[in-house]
Amino acid sequence: MSEYTPLLLALTAAFLFAVGGQLQNLGVKTVDSRTGTAISISASALMCWCAAPFFMDWSSWMHPAVLIFMAVGIFRPALSANFSVVGIRYLGPTLSSTLSSTSPLFGLALGILVLGEVLTWQTALGTVGIVVAVVMLSRRGNMTEVSWPIWALLFPIAAAAIRSAAHVLSKVGMEFIPDPYFATLVGFTVSALVATGARFVKKADVPFTWNAPGPRWFAAAGLVFGSAVVCLNQALLMGKVVTVVPIIAASPIFSMMLSLIVFRREVLTLRIAMAVLVVCGSVVMIAVNR
């Protein structure tokens, strides 16, 4: 069974990412995105610190490469999560998570530009598929039962680009400190400080109260996302990237199923369903490319 463990962990992570997106969608109804993001990231950071006595090598804090992980934390998940939450507010969890799943596309693009990787036909075909899917999502005819501004598509795409850039920077840092858990903990901690500070610098338009359900939904989402990252890192540690990444890209499929079967609050048209499948297929094609 050990050879199947990475696959099961990756599937679990993909499902948890979808659940977290659905929980955030519940939270944005009563909490503004900036406050919700601060709560979610802080909950993830708190979970990582609670697990620190069991998983963290404390000597890693003395290595200069910790500054790289801190730099990553400034942008991810603080900034990327804010973009993601705004995307969920306008597009819903399925469309937002679908466009966010284009992260491997930006990762390979950075690999080509920065690391000198070769552009293959798989990458080119996957890119075409992504563009076609975005065009499908941006076209809204009379049969479409959802309404959102076209510019809202930029938020989940920007979140995906930021995450990819952060992945490249994290990879550089882990060449000096080969500890994915430590990199995750530092990133979440810095992001929690940044997100919380931004919340106090500019007051939210929506009055905040802990008695509202929104903060609890975002806190729950943070715990789910933290658990998802733990599963993902463990899967990457035990398995191969070319096996784990395509499975993680299946998260929008889980999100679509949750929206349709469990939450029953999002109308899924044929066009949206086709776009989800095209994006997922394109991301898988890009991710499995060597």
Rosetta blueprint (number, residue, H / E / L):
1 M L
2 S H
3 E H
4 Y H
5 T H
6 P H
7 L H
8 L H
9 L H
10 A H
11 L H
12 T H
13 A H
14 A H
15 F H
16 L H
17 F H
18 A H
19 V H
20 G H
21 G H
22 Q H
23 L H
24 Q H
25 N H
26 L H
27 G H
28 V L
29 K L
30 T L
31 V L
32 D L
33 S H
34 R H
35 T H
36 G H
37 T H
38 A H
39 I H
40 S H
41 I H
42 S H
43 A H
44 S H
45 A H
46 L H
47 M H
48 C H
49 W H
50 C H
51 A H
52 A H
53 P H
54 F H
55 F H
56 M L
57 D L
58 W H
59 S H
60 S H
61 W H
62 M H
63 H L
64 P L
65 A L
66 V H
67 L H
68 I H
69 F H
70 M H
71 A H
72 V H
73 G H
74 I H
75 F H
76 R L
77 P L
78 A H
79 L H
80 S H
81 A H
82 N H
83 F H
84 S H
85 V H
86 V H
87 G H
88 I H
89 R H
90 Y H
91 L H
92 G L
93 P H
94 T H
95 L H
96 S H
97 S H
98 T H
99 L H
100 S H
101 S L
102 T L
103 S H
104 P H
105 L H
106 F H
107 G H
108 L H
109 A H
110 L H
111 G H
112 I H
113 L H
114 V H
115 L L
116 G L
117 E L
118 V L
119 L L
120 T L
121 W H
122 Q H
123 T H
124 A H
125 L H
126 G H
127 T H
128 V H
129 G H
130 I H
131 V H
132 V H
133 A H
134 V H
135 V H
136 M H
137 L H
138 S H
139 R L
140 R L
141 G L
142 N L
143 M L
144 T L
145 E L
146 V L
147 S L
148 W L
149 P L
150 I H
151 W H
152 A H
153 L H
154 L H
155 F H
156 P H
157 I H
158 A H
159 A H
160 A H
161 A H
162 I H
163 R H
164 S H
165 A H
166 A H
167 H H
168 V H
169 L H
170 S H
171 K H
172 V H
173 G H
174 M H
175 E L
176 F L
177 I L
178 P L
179 D L
180 P H
181 Y H
182 F H
183 A H
184 T H
185 L H
186 V H
187 G H
188 F H
189 T H
190 V H
191 S H
192 A H
193 L H
194 V H
195 A H
196 T H
197 G H
198 A H
199 R H
200 F H
201 V H
202 K L
203 K L
204 A L
205 D L
206 V L
207 P L
208 F L
209 T L
210 W L
211 N L
212 A L
213 P H
214 G H
215 P H
216 R H
217 W H
218 F H
219 A H
220 A H
221 A H
222 G H
223 L H
224 V H
225 F H
226 G H
227 S H
228 A H
229 V H
230 V H
231 C H
232 L H
233 N H
234 Q H
235 A H
236 L H
237 L H
238 M H
239 G L
240 K L
241 V H
242 V H
243 T H
244 V H
245 V H
246 P H
247 I H
248 I H
249 A L
250 A L
251 S H
252 P H
253 I H
254 F H
255 S H
256 M H
257 M H
258 L H
259 S H
260 L H
261 I H
262 V H
263 F H
264 R L
265 R L
266 E L
267 V L
268 L L
269 T L
270 L H
271 R H
272 I H
273 A H
274 M H
275 A H
276 V H
277 L H
278 V H
279 V H
280 C H
281 G H
282 S H
283 V H
284 V H
285 M H
286 I H
287 A H
288 V L
289 N L
290 R L
